[in-house]
Amino acid sequence: MDKLAQRLGARIKQIRKTAKITQEKLAEKTELSVEYISRLERGVSQPSFKTLSIMAERLNVDIKDFFDFNVPVLFKDKKQEEKQKKGYIDAISHDLKEMEVHELMAVYNVIKGLTER
């Protein structure tokens, strides 16, 4: 199997799951078969540019987001972006509860450094 096809498939799956859409729902929105979406996500099949364009539009992302393998998914849709933001805040909050005071101070300093303008 092609390594790029596997990475692209994994990224499509990540974006779909982050958008909280099943393969069935994505198939319905894109007029593709569930089997084809499954093959794409496993890296068995490779999508055309037209297919990527349709999938990006239906998932509310840019096509380039399918190839940004190491960055979080950023949605164009504000509702999805707010859900994603809440998800990150909840995950961070959960992790913070497990930290020692010195670790929390370090996290606080990093956040302050990132938000200071």
Contacts in CASP RR format, 6 or more apart in sequence:
PFRMAT RR
TARGET T0000
AUTHOR 0000-0000-0000
METHOD contacts of the structure
MODEL  1
MDKLAQRLGARIKQIRKTAKITQEKLAEKTELSVEYISRLERGVSQPSFK
TLSIMAERLNVDIKDFFDFNVPVLFKDKKQEEKQKKGYIDAISHDLKEME
VHELMAVYNVIKGLTER
1 43 0 8 1.000
1 44 0 8 1.000
2 43 0 8 1.000
2 46 0 8 1.000
5 43 0 8 1.000
5 44 0 8 1.000
5 45 0 8 1.000
5 46 0 8 1.000
6 42 0 8 1.000
6 43 0 8 1.000
7 69 0 8 1.000
8 40 0 8 1.000
8 43 0 8 1.000
8 46 0 8 1.000
8 47 0 8 1.000
8 66 0 8 1.000
8 67 0 8 1.000
9 40 0 8 1.000
9 41 0 8 1.000
9 42 0 8 1.000
9 43 0 8 1.000
10 41 0 8 1.000
10 43 0 8 1.000
11 65 0 8 1.000
11 66 0 8 1.000
11 67 0 8 1.000
11 68 0 8 1.000
11 69 0 8 1.000
12 37 0 8 1.000
12 40 0 8 1.000
12 41 0 8 1.000
12 55 0 8 1.000
12 66 0 8 1.000
13 41 0 8 1.000
14 73 0 8 1.000
15 59 0 8 1.000
15 61 0 8 1.000
15 65 0 8 1.000
15 66 0 8 1.000
15 73 0 8 1.000
16 22 0 8 1.000
16 23 0 8 1.000
16 26 0 8 1.000
16 41 0 8 1.000
16 59 0 8 1.000
18 73 0 8 1.000
18 84 0 8 1.000
19 59 0 8 1.000
19 60 0 8 1.000
19 73 0 8 1.000
19 75 0 8 1.000
19 80 0 8 1.000
20 83 0 8 1.000
21 29 0 8 1.000
21 59 0 8 1.000
23 34 0 8 1.000
23 37 0 8 1.000
23 38 0 8 1.000
23 41 0 8 1.000
24 34 0 8 1.000
26 32 0 8 1.000
26 37 0 8 1.000
26 55 0 8 1.000
26 58 0 8 1.000
26 59 0 8 1.000
27 33 0 8 1.000
27 34 0 8 1.000
27 36 0 8 1.000
27 37 0 8 1.000
29 58 0 8 1.000
30 37 0 8 1.000
30 51 0 8 1.000
30 54 0 8 1.000
30 55 0 8 1.000
30 58 0 8 1.000
31 54 0 8 1.000
32 51 0 8 1.000
32 54 0 8 1.000
32 55 0 8 1.000
36 45 0 8 1.000
39 45 0 8 1.000
40 46 0 8 1.000
40 47 0 8 1.000
47 55 0 8 1.000
49 63 0 8 1.000
52 63 0 8 1.000
52 66 0 8 1.000
53 63 0 8 1.000
55 66 0 8 1.000
56 62 0 8 1.000
56 63 0 8 1.000
56 65 0 8 1.000
56 66 0 8 1.000
59 75 0 8 1.000
60 75 0 8 1.000
60 76 0 8 1.000
60 77 0 8 1.000
60 80 0 8 1.000
61 73 0 8 1.000
61 74 0 8 1.000
61 75 0 8 1.000
61 76 0 8 1.000
62 76 0 8 1.000
65 73 0 8 1.000
65 74 0 8 1.000
72 84 0 8 1.000
72 88 0 8 1.000
73 84 0 8 1.000
74 81 0 8 1.000
74 84 0 8 1.000
75 81 0 8 1.000
75 84 0 8 1.000
96 104 0 8 1.000
96 107 0 8 1.000
99 107 0 8 1.000
END
